[in-house]
Amino acid sequence: MTRRELDAAGITDPALRAAYARCRLLNARHGRTYFLATRL
């Protein structure tokens, strides 16, 4: 999720936001198909 999406979802915990960012990075780096599926 992007920062804007996290804000809209009301996710404010810094650790949780960092975890989402890490997952997004891993998905983007290791699997375009999976990354795109998680964005839908």
C-alpha distance (Angstrom), angle and dihedral (degrees) to the residues before:
residue distance angle dihedral
M1 . . .
T2 3.76 . .
R3 3.79 123.3 .
R4 3.79 89.1 -102.4
E5 3.82 91.7 51.8
L6 3.81 91.8 47.8
D7 3.80 89.6 50.8
A8 3.80 91.4 49.5
A9 3.81 90.5 49.2
G10 3.80 90.5 51.8
I11 3.80 94.1 -118.1
T12 3.79 104.8 153.9
D13 3.81 104.3 152.1
P14 3.83 106.6 112.6
A15 3.82 93.4 -145.5
L16 3.80 92.6 51.5
R17 3.80 91.7 46.2
A18 3.81 89.3 51.0
A19 3.81 90.3 49.7
Y20 3.81 91.1 52.3
A21 3.81 90.0 48.8
R22 3.81 91.3 49.9
C23 3.81 92.2 49.4
R24 3.79 90.8 48.2
L25 3.80 90.5 51.4
L26 3.80 92.9 48.2
N27 3.79 92.2 47.9
A28 3.79 92.4 48.2
R29 3.78 93.1 47.9
H30 3.80 99.9 43.9
G31 3.74 107.9 34.0
R32 3.76 130.1 15.6
T33 3.79 93.4 -171.6
Y34 3.79 92.9 50.7
F35 3.81 91.3 43.2
L36 3.79 91.8 52.6
A37 3.80 91.0 47.1
T38 3.80 91.1 54.2
R39 3.81 90.2 51.9
L40 3.82 94.4 56.3
